[in-house]
Amino acid sequence: MTVTIRKSKASGTVAAPPSKSVAHRALICGAFSQKSIIKNIEYSADIIATLSCLESLGAKVKRDKDFVEIGGLSKDGIKEGTELFCDESGSTLRFMIPICLLSGKKVTLKGSGRLFARPLSVYEKIFVENKIEYEKGENFITLCGNIKSGNYEIEGNISSQFITGLMFALVNLNEPSSITVTGGFESESYVNLTVKVLRDFGIDIKRKENTYIIGAGQTFNCPEYTVEGDYSNAAFLDAFNLLGSDVRVSGLDEDSVQGDKVYKKMYEQLKGGVRDFDLSDCPDLAPVLFALSAALGGAHFKGTARLKIKESDRAEAMKQELEKFGIAVKVEQNDVYVENGTLKPPKTILFGHNDHRIVMALSVICSIVGGTISGAQAINKSFPDFFNKISSLKVGVMTDED
């Protein structure tokens, strides 16, 4: 799909979409319960992938327009030879792998795009330690074996998704376990989110310094759960306000533990002239912050190394696209410098790099000078309603299906 964004000012009120991060976690917790109703669900590609995998593992799933009734998943109900399709969802893959290892059965997880280019080294080490058989190919991994209770050490500068995945599995075992995070703890807020959702479903995980203590014999129980609004995607809607627009984003919980809530503080700092930011704990905000800084005099971002292993190499992708607007960008191993410059209308079509956050970030700055983005269907991964939402805010949007 190709989308053209005309030079325009956004105005009006718009509801934040449901949090994808919370929805993944709530659906998994609900699957392990007897029955839960998970409300405020948006069927993005990533959420469809998680639902599909839970259903393949044996959970009973009933979908409605904006809620899901789910439950009945047990380690004994996972069948030999089960195949799961994770699509391009890194969260789905990394959350499902330890859950599959509850059964001891042979299970294959498949994916598409760059999914299996994203590292699984943490799990591969656990496979060896637990004598779990595995075969990894270009677009699949096949597992056979049992994860065991015990004490696990995970480096803190690797994706928090590994920690979350282990929590979902270990809490289902008959003996207590612990997870100790070593070194610098990046993306800690995502682990805090996991602990919070687990607590909402009756699962208590205690923390002592950087060790999470996971008790045995707990039961998932939450008859109804409402997914809160998503700060990660709200950041793209709120971004128009830094460019002279008047947008109000509703449906966000001010007391949320979502780490990307920090975007509000960062936006205020950027507007106030701050030019140095650390993205270690909020890498998903990188594309929109790069885009905004291009329009607001440039900035230096550190903690960017992990952008290489997202849906695209996000630093390089934004460098390529921002240069089409006349803005120079320098990418180093763990730093990105967006130089001061004047945004110019791009003379060539912009490319979405099969990355939902790249497409949305480019859409925001296209509202200043206009532009056309190819591969815009990437928004379906997390925010399929994005163009309808910004169109309702009077942003000029024209779509053309490729």
Secondary structure, 3 states (H helix, E strand, C coil): CEEEECCCCCEEEEECCECHHHHHHHHHHHHHCCCEEEECCCCCHHHHHHHHHHHHCCCEEEECCCEEEEECCCHHHCCCCEEEECCCCHHHHHHHHHHHCCCCCEEEEECCCCHHHCCCHHHHHHHHHCCCEEEECCCEEEEECCCCCCEEEEECCCCCHHHHHHHHHHCCCCCCEEEEEECCCCCHHHHHHHHHHHHHCCCCEEEECCEEEECCCCCCCCCEEECCECHHHHHHHHHHHHHCCEEEEECCCCCCCCHHHHHHHHHHHHHCCCCEEECCCCHHHHHHHHHHHHHCCCEEEECCHHHHHCCCCHHHHHHHHHHHCCCCEEECCCEEEECCCCCCCCCCCEECCCCHHHHHHHHHHHHHHCEEEECHHHHHHCCCCHHHHHHHCCCCEEEECC
